[in-house]
């Protein structure tokens, strides 16, 4: 029986079932339709505004946060960078009065390391703020790479315990892993790496540009940064490149959320940043080093 013999009501029902199936496929695979993107659209990288005439140079740790995280987490992180002798650049999303008061006080207490600041003025009132903050460091990375030689992108709520020697003769570094157990679709793709540590060089400016294009295409949705990083990593063939550095190595001790004393970085994941006695004590130790 041809479609011309079906009633309009039957055809409408078939069309409705088709739409329902298509919608289910979208959620199962994680692919966004235009309607999904419109809920949290991003229009590309925000414009970086330099705080003063100081620019990141050479090998630089890069973090991004809002003003509250700057005061609570970035200041002790800067103190830990001072003790570990790592230069650091801090980018702040939509800073208010507190940032402009605290930044010059911090800058006077950083010893021999270089600390630089930037910020942006972006209307995020209609966006998923948590996801925007998570993605922001990658969205501004290429602009920072225009000044620095190599950057190590980190979470703002962590502490550096020993000097971070950037991977020699490598162009890209990620912390890859198996997907979280029991996940599927978008979440399975989003848990194939941790976005809390990413190493970039001028050779990988095209990589991070591709990541940002994916974030823009997908729109702001939780895990979009991790999905975009992993997809670009695979598409560019970094999983088979000898210029790739894997941070997920037992012997490297780069990234630790169990707070072992011989680790390079302590990561304040989730509530641990407030409840773990070792992390809280170490954070207070660094907080006392910089008076604000």
For each residue, the residues with C-beta under 8 A, 3 or more apart:
1: 5 6
2: 5
3: 6 11
4:
5: 1 2
6: 1 3 10 11 14
7: 10 11
8: 11 12
9: 12 13
10: 6 7 13 14
11: 3 6 7 8 14 15
12: 8 9 15 16
13: 9 10 16 17
14: 6 10 11 17 18
15: 11 12 18 19
16: 12 13 19 20
17: 13 14 20 21
18: 14 15 21 22
19: 15 16 22 23
20: 16 17 23 24
21: 17 18 24 25
22: 18 19 25 26
23: 19 20 26 27
24: 20 21 27 28
25: 21 22 28 29 31
26: 22 23 29 30 31 32 33 36
27: 23 24 30 185 186
28: 24 25 184 185
29: 25 26 185 186
30: 26 27 185 186 189 190 227
31: 25 26
32: 26 36 37 217 218 219 221
33: 26 36 37
34: 37 38
35: 38 39
36: 26 32 33 39 219 221
37: 32 33 34 40 41 217 218 219
38: 34 35 41 219
39: 35 36 219
40: 37 126 127 128 131 219 220 221
41: 37 38 127 219 220
42: 127 132 135 139 215 216 219 220
43: 216
44: 139 212 216
45: 139 140 142 143 212
46: 120 122 136 139 140
47: 120
48: 91 118 119 120 140 143 144
49: 118 119 120 121
50: 53 54 55 116 117 118
51: 54 103 116 117 118 119
52: 117
53: 50
54: 50 51 114 116 117
55: 50 116 147
56: 60 62 87 89 114 116 144 147 148 151
57: 60 87 114 147 148 149
58: 87 114 148 149 150
59: 86 87 148 149 150 151 152 166
60: 56 57 87 88 89 114 116 144 148 150 151 152
61: 81 86 87 88 89 151 152 154 160 164
62: 56 88 89 91 137 141 144 148 151 152 153 154
63: 74 77 88 89 90 91 137 153 154 155 156
64: 90 91 92 93 133 136 137 140 156
65: 68 69 70 73 74 90 91 92 93 133 156
66: 69 70 92 93 94 133
67: 70 71 92 93 94 95 96 98 99
68: 65 71 72
69: 65 66 72 73 74 133 156 157
70: 65 66 67 73 74 75 90 92 95 98 99 102 156
71: 67 68 74 75 98 99 102 292
72: 68 69 75
73: 65 69 70 76 77 156 157 268 273
74: 63 65 69 70 71 77 78 90 156
75: 70 71 72 78 79 102 106 287 290 292
76: 73 79 80 159 283 286 287 289 290
77: 63 73 74 80 81 88 156 157 158 159 160 286
78: 74 75 81 82 88 90 106 110 115 290
79: 75 76 82 83 286 287 289 290
80: 76 77 83 84 159 160 161 286
81: 61 77 78 84 85 86 87 88 113 115 160
82: 78 79 85 109 110 111 113 115 289
83: 79 80 160 286 289
84: 80 81 160 161 162 163 164
85: 81 82 112 113 163
86: 59 61 81 113 160 163 164
87: 56 57 58 59 60 61 81 113 114 115
88: 60 61 62 63 77 78 81 113 114 115 116
89: 56 60 61 62 63 115 116 117 118 144 148 151
90: 63 64 65 70 74 78 115 116 117 118 156
91: 48 62 63 64 65 117 118 119 120 136 137 140 144
92: 64 65 66 67 70 95 99 117 118 119 120
93: 64 65 66 67 119 120 122 124 132 133 136
94: 66 67 119 120 121 122 124
95: 67 70 92 98 99 100 119
96: 67 99 100
97: 100 101
98: 67 70 71 95 101 102
99: 67 70 71 92 95 96 102 103 119
100: 95 96 97 103 104
101: 97 98 104 105
102: 70 71 75 98 99 105 106 292
103: 51 99 100 106 107 117
104: 100 101 107 108
105: 101 102 108 109 290 291 292
106: 75 78 102 103 109 110 115 290 292
107: 103 104 110 115 117
108: 104 105
109: 82 105 106 289 290 291
110: 78 82 106 107 113 114 115
111: 82
112: 85
113: 81 82 85 86 87 88 110
114: 54 56 57 58 60 87 88 110
115: 78 81 82 87 88 89 90 106 107 110
116: 50 51 54 55 56 60 88 89 90
117: 50 51 52 54 89 90 91 92 103 107
118: 48 49 50 51 89 90 91 92 140 144
119: 48 49 51 91 92 93 94 95 99
120: 46 47 48 49 91 92 93 94 140
121: 49 94
122: 46 93 94
123: 126
124: 93 94 127 129 132
125:
126: 40 123
127: 40 41 42 124 131 132 220
128: 40 131 132 220 221 222
129: 124 132 133
130: 133 134 222
131: 40 127 128 134 135 220 221 222 224 225
132: 42 93 124 127 128 129 135 136 220
133: 64 65 66 69 93 129 130 136
134: 130 131 195 222 225
135: 42 131 132 138 139 215 220 224 225
136: 46 64 91 93 132 133 139 140
137: 62 63 64 91 140 141 153
138: 135 141 153 195 198 208 211 212 215 225 228 229
139: 42 44 45 46 135 136 212 215
140: 45 46 48 64 91 118 120 136 137 143 144
141: 62 137 138 144 145 151 153 200 208
142: 45 145 146 205 208 209 212
143: 45 48 140 146 147
144: 48 56 60 62 89 91 118 140 141 147 148 151
145: 141 142 148 151 200 201 202 205 208
146: 142 143
147: 55 56 57 143 144
148: 56 57 58 59 60 62 89 144 145 151
149: 57 58 59 201 202
150: 58 59 60 166 199 200 201 202
151: 56 59 60 61 62 89 141 144 145 148 199 200 201
152: 59 60 61 62 164 166 173 197 198 199
153: 62 63 137 138 141 197 198 199 200
154: 61 62 63 158 196 197 265
155: 63 158 196 197 267 268
156: 63 64 65 69 70 73 74 77 90
157: 69 73 77 267 268 273
158: 77 154 155 196 265 266 267 268
159: 76 77 80 265 266 268 279 282 283 286
160: 61 77 80 81 83 84 86 164 264 265
161: 80 84 261 263 264 265 266 282
162: 84 264
163: 84 85 86
164: 61 84 86 152 160 264 265
165: 168
166: 59 150 152 199
167: 170 173 199 245
168: 165
169: 243
170: 167 173 199 201 243 244 245
171: 201 203 204 241 243 244
172: 199 200 201 204 207 233 238 241 243 244 245
173: 152 167 170 197 198 199 244 245 246 247
174: 193 197 198 199 229 233 238 244 245 246 247
175: 193 194 196 197 246 247 248 254 255
176: 192 193 230 233 239 246 248
177: 191 192 193 194 248
178: 192
179: 183 188 189 191 192
180: 183 187 188 191
181:
182:
183: 179 180 187 188 191
184: 28 187 188
185: 27 28 29 30 188 189
186: 27 29 30 189 190 221 223 227
187: 180 183 184 190 191 223
188: 179 180 183 184 185 191 192
189: 30 179 185 186 192 223 226 227 230 231
190: 30 186 187 222 223 224 226 227 230
191: 177 179 180 183 187 188 223 226
192: 176 177 178 179 188 189 226 230
193: 174 175 176 177 226 229 230 233
194: 175 177 197 226 248 255
195: 134 138 198 225 226 229
196: 154 155 158 175 255 267
197: 152 153 154 155 173 174 175 194 247 254 255 265
198: 138 152 153 173 174 195 229
199: 150 151 152 153 166 167 170 172 173 174 245 247
200: 141 145 150 151 153 172 204 205 207 208
201: 145 149 150 151 170 171 172 204
202: 145 149 150 205
203: 171 243
204: 171 172 200 201 207 208
205: 142 145 200 202 208 209
206: 209 210
207: 172 200 204 210 211 232 233 236 238
208: 138 141 142 145 200 204 205 211 212
209: 142 205 206 212 213
210: 206 207 213 214 232 235 236
211: 138 207 208 214 215 225 228 229 232
212: 44 45 138 139 142 208 209 215 216 228
213: 209 210 216 217
214: 210 211 217 218 224 227 228 231 232
215: 42 135 138 139 211 212 218 220 224 225 228
216: 42 43 44 212 213 219
217: 32 37 213 214
218: 32 37 214 215 221 224 227 228
219: 32 36 37 38 39 40 41 42 216 224
220: 40 41 42 127 128 131 132 135 215 224
221: 32 36 40 128 131 186 218 224
222: 128 130 131 134 190
223: 186 187 189 190 191 226 227
224: 131 135 190 214 215 218 219 220 221 227 228
225: 131 134 135 138 195 211 215 228 229
226: 189 190 191 192 193 194 195 223 229 230
227: 30 186 189 190 214 218 223 224 230 231
228: 138 211 212 214 215 218 224 225 231 232
229: 138 174 193 195 198 211 225 226 232 233
230: 176 189 190 192 193 226 227 233 234
231: 189 214 227 228 234 235
232: 207 210 211 214 228 229 235 236
233: 172 174 176 193 207 229 230 236 238 239
234: 230 231 237 238 239
235: 210 231 232
236: 207 210 232 233
237: 234 240 241
238: 172 174 207 233 234 241 243 244
239: 176 233 234 244
240: 237
241: 171 172 237 238 244
242:
243: 169 170 171 172 203 238
244: 170 171 172 173 174 238 239 241
245: 167 170 172 173 174 199
246: 173 174 175 176 249
247: 173 174 175 197 199 252 254 255
248: 175 176 177 194 255
249: 246 252 254
250: 253
251:
252: 247 249 264
253: 250 256 260 262 263 264
254: 175 197 247 249 263 264 265
255: 175 194 196 197 247 248 263 264 265 267
256: 253 259 260 263 264 265 266 267
257: 266 267 268 269 272
258:
259: 256 263 266 276 278 279 282
260: 253 256 263
261: 161
262: 253
263: 161 253 254 255 256 259 260 266
264: 160 161 162 164 252 253 254 255 256
265: 154 158 159 160 161 164 197 254 255 256
266: 158 159 161 256 257 259 263 278 279 282
267: 155 157 158 196 255 256 257
268: 73 155 157 158 159 257 272 273 276 279 283
269: 257 272 273
270: 273
271: 274 275
272: 257 268 269 275 276 279
273: 73 157 268 269 270 276 279 280 283
274: 271 280
275: 271 272 280
276: 259 268 272 273 279 280
277: 280 281
278: 259 266 281 282
279: 159 259 266 268 272 273 276 282 283
280: 273 274 275 276 277 283 284
281: 277 278 284 285
282: 159 161 259 266 278 279 285 286
283: 76 159 268 273 279 280 286 287
284: 280 281 287 288
285: 281 282 288 289
286: 76 77 79 80 83 159 282 283 289 290
287: 75 76 79 283 284 290
288: 284 285
289: 76 79 82 83 109 285 286
290: 75 76 78 79 105 106 109 286 287
291: 105 109
292: 71 75 102 105 106
